[in-house]
Amino acid sequence: MDCDLLVSCKALAAVRAPVEHGFAHLKNWRVLSKVRTDPKWATALVRALLVLTNREVAR
């Protein structure tokens, strides 16, 4: 690989990793599989779960 491609691959991996970890954490919250409600409420639920996850990770 040339240097430019290597740098761009590393930059892409650095951006993708936190997103993929976030989705992995959300899959652990089984309550999300049972959400059959207003998307606005589901968004608020996901945000609250993200806050709790971030607090747990920061400990």
Secondary structure, 3 states (H helix, E strand, C coil): CCHHHHHHHHHHHHHHHHHHHHHHHHHHCHHHHHCCCCHHHHHHHHHHHHHHHHHHHHC
